[in-house]
Amino acid sequence: MEITQNARTVLERRYLIRDDKGRPTETVEELFRRVAKAIAAPDEAYEPGVDLAAVEEEFYGLLTRLEFLPNSPTLMNAGRPLGQLSACFVLPVADSMEAIFEAIKQAALIHKSGGGTGFSFSRLRPAGSTVNSTGGVASGPVSFMRVFNMATEAVKQGGTRRGANMGILRIDHPDILTFINCKADNADITNFNISVGITEKFMQAVEAGEDYDLVDPSTGMVTGRLNAGEVFQKIVYAAWRNGEPGIIFLDRLNRDNVVPSQGEIESTNPCGEQPLLPYESCNLGSINLVKMLKKTGEAYTVDWDKLSATVETAVHFLDNVIDANKYPLEQIDFTTRQTRKVGLGVMGWADMLLYLGIPYNSDEAVALADKLMGFITTSGRAASARLARVRGPFPLFGESIYKDGEPLRNATVTTIAPTGTLSIIAGVSSGVEPVFAYVYIRSVMDRTEMLEVSPVLRERLEGLGLYSDELMRRIAEEGTIAHMEEIPEDIRRVFVSAHDISPLYHTKMQAAFQNHTDNAVSKTVNFPHDATEEEVAEVYTLAYRLGCKGVTIYRDGSREIQVLNLAKKEGEPEGKEPAGQPPEQPARPLAITPRPRPDVTKGITEKIAIGCGNLYVTVNYDENGICEVFTNTGKAGGCPSQSEATARLVSVALRSGLDVGTIVDQLRGIRCPSTIRQSGMKCTSCPDAIARVIQKVVASEEFKAAGNPPAPAASAQAAPAEAPAVAAHIRECPECGAPVEHEGGCVMCRNCGYSKCG
């Protein structure tokens, strides 16, 4: 396989089968063989005696040439006992305690199998409503979202994919204002992306400056009225503040509901691109557009014949996934097979434009997007129709909006997903997003800096004899080549990055792809940090007028928050406080970076008996306080990885300025079963032992002699009024240190594949 080392590393870390000691038991090529074999197998049920080896080889070639890749659960689980292959699920949340906790249980099973879930909380009665069965008072949708969030936190999805949710509330729900602000604190409801479900009626009221009704879903009664323009502005402000919530146009989702007899579409998957009925799932896949180019002389053009053939094989592949799938719930199995929805999308769009010499922010690019996606959807439906002639149409075809036309195997064919990790494997840009950065610098384990450069830019600059590490470092620092006069203008015009592109062209590009996509388009409209609320409002309005099904925006740096409300110094200028917002909104937040470990330290190492042997705790310090803690376990065993992780986190926290007393408070008294079983132990766990040694060090005369003040008792510690702010939002990957990108409400590291939604 022609695959980058970065892609191979991501596959080895996150996708390959491993033994009980965590060692890979298959190669990258064997992974693709496993997937191809498992997905070819359903052909036998439709065409007995078919040459399965030939089908397997066709799929294997498609995958190993990186022309098409299915969603991550298919790569991870096909041909394995778990066998859950879908990425997207929607579960209903009805207005009863039994139904709510049944949905939580079902979501946990889905997350465990590697899928993401979407919910509409619009059926739940508002906070303060009477609960007839108990005479109590309802806590409302946002309160239950927090319960769902905690359940997601508890499920780790086998260590390969993190649980993610979409939470939607209709604009006419009485609790809508609470919902709009429920993620004002970035540390709250962290496993959810949220979107307001907006109706055409509401948008018409916004444009007319009118009020609109709030409706209690449990009674159908109007409970109040709000001014549509004011609510719209609150949504805009919240999105400007930290990117939450996004908006979903519910009526447009249902305009394209293929089987309206089965109910309304109320929610989408976590990134918003896949609207689904309750208990539906969908498996997605993406075509690598860079592989759909052909070179004639020095110029590239789209190879339409190859694209058509690739679409045909990809639709065949995705339809087979439905049959090869082992669904987490029987009801999902049944509902999914009734419509047989698939979602074929694209990745590498920005890279394709670079090869074609077309700027992303141009009408030429928008026109090509419209043509390209129209071709893919038309070709996809033709492939689905050919499958239907052999396998039959989807079971609900007779009551679908297509019932009077040619039978189709699949109710939907196209979806445009973010493709974060898949695009890393393919070595191309993500989905239909522009390139976030052409060059960035990342640090490896030994603190060596490495330049990561877009292969397309490298090729162009090397061809002109302009490539140098010095120039690449400048590009990494500035984030753009737009003003670098030593680079030819024709290259600067084409090689635009996400922040060089106006929100107008971000939105026009999304609309062009949406024009020909059965489901929806995951796309983030990127704003610079100094963007205004008015600019966000313009994008939302434009997206509505251009026919988008939803919008996600992200203003650079907007998710860094302060855990503490910092007291303003006397005479300090006021931070930005948009009109209509409470004055306690924090000013522009700050980030903190741990101070470097000093070259020379002092400290002690103490042996402490724990329930499973001896733990050796080392605490080192300098004149600025404790700078590192590390542990080692004796021969008897213990939990070395967990105690080491605790020590590392404590070290980072202390070098970041967190006071010792707070850390000791958090660690002291944690109880471990191994220690509890031993009578007469001085400590209750490894963390408790670490806390005890830290306390001993800060109380020592040597520590004070180094220039450190004595620390107050742990329980008396209080953060100073002007303590440094803590950035809750991830700007650098916590696993490899590379910059992260924002896609569809999630963060994604293109270096190692780390992702986090919510």
HELIX and SHEET records of a PDB file:
HELIX    1   1 GLN A    5  ARG A   14  1                                  10    
HELIX    2   2 VAL A   28  ALA A   40  1                                  13    
HELIX    3   3 ASP A   43  TYR A   46  1                                   4    
HELIX    4   4 LEU A   52  THR A   64  1                                  13    
HELIX    5   5 SER A   72  ASN A   77  1                                   6    
HELIX    6   6 MET A   97  LYS A  112  1                                  16    
HELIX    7   7 PRO A  141  ALA A  154  1                                  14    
HELIX    8   8 GLN A  157  GLY A  159  5                                   3    
HELIX    9   9 ILE A  176  ILE A  180  1                                   5    
HELIX   10  10 GLU A  200  ALA A  208  1                                   9    
HELIX   11  11 ALA A  228  ASN A  242  1                                  15    
HELIX   12  12 LEU A  250  ARG A  255  1                                   6    
HELIX   13  13 PRO A  260  GLN A  262  5                                   3    
HELIX   14  14 LEU A  289  MET A  292  5                                   4    
HELIX   15  15 TRP A  304  ALA A  324  1                                  21    
HELIX   16  16 GLU A  330  THR A  339  1                                  10    
HELIX   17  17 TRP A  349  LEU A  356  1                                   8    
HELIX   18  18 ASP A  363  ARG A  391  1                                  29    
HELIX   19  19 PHE A  397  GLU A  399  5                                   3    
HELIX   20  20 GLY A  420  ALA A  426  1                                   7    
HELIX   21  21 PRO A  455  GLY A  463  1                                   9    
HELIX   22  22 ASP A  469  GLU A  478  1                                  10    
HELIX   23  23 GLU A  489  VAL A  494  1                                   6    
HELIX   24  24 ALA A  498  ASP A  500  5                                   3    
HELIX   25  25 PRO A  503  GLN A  514  1                                  12    
HELIX   26  26 GLU A  533  LEU A  546  1                                  14    
HELIX   27  27 PRO A  640  ARG A  655  1                                  16    
HELIX   28  28 VAL A  660  LEU A  667  1                                   8    
HELIX   29  29 PRO A  673  ILE A  676  1                                   4    
HELIX   30  30 CYS A  686  VAL A  698  1                                  13    
HELIX   31  31 GLU A  701  ALA A  705  1                                   5    
HELIX   32  32 ALA A  714  ALA A  716  5                                   3    
SHEET    1   A 9 PHE A  68  PRO A  70  0                                        
SHEET    2   A 9 SER A 281  ASN A 288 -1                                        
SHEET    3   A 9 CYS A  88  LEU A  91 -1                                        
SHEET    4   A 9 GLY A 116  SER A 120  1                                        
SHEET    5   A 9 ASN A 165  ARG A 170  1                                        
SHEET    6   A 9 PHE A 192  ILE A 198  1                                        
SHEET    7   A 9 GLY A 246  PHE A 249  1                                        
SHEET    8   A 9 GLY A 550  ARG A 555 -1                                        
SHEET    9   A 9 THR A 524  PHE A 527  1                                        
SHEET    1   B 3 PHE A  68  PRO A  70  0                                        
SHEET    2   B 3 SER A 281  ASN A 288 -1                                        
SHEET    3   B 3 VAL A 342  MET A 347  1                                        
SHEET    1   C 2 THR A 130  VAL A 131  0                                        
SHEET    2   C 2 GLY A 136  VAL A 137 -1                                        
SHEET    1   D 2 ASP A 211  VAL A 215  0                                        
SHEET    2   D 2 VAL A 222  ASN A 227 -1                                        
SHEET    1   E 2 SER A 267  THR A 268  0                                        
SHEET    2   E 2 PRO A 275  LEU A 276 -1                                        
SHEET    1   F 2 LEU A 293  THR A 296  0                                        
SHEET    2   F 2 ALA A 299  VAL A 302 -1                                        
SHEET    1   G 2 VAL A 439  SER A 443  0                                        
SHEET    2   G 2 GLU A 449  VAL A 453 -1                                        
SHEET    1   H 3 LYS A 602  ILE A 610  0                                        
SHEET    2   H 3 GLY A 613  ASP A 622 -1                                        
SHEET    3   H 3 GLY A 625  THR A 633 -1                                        
SHEET    1   I 3 VAL A 740  GLU A 743  0                                        
SHEET    2   I 3 CYS A 746  CYS A 749 -1                                        
SHEET    3   I 3 SER A 755  CYS A 757 -1                                        
END                                                                             
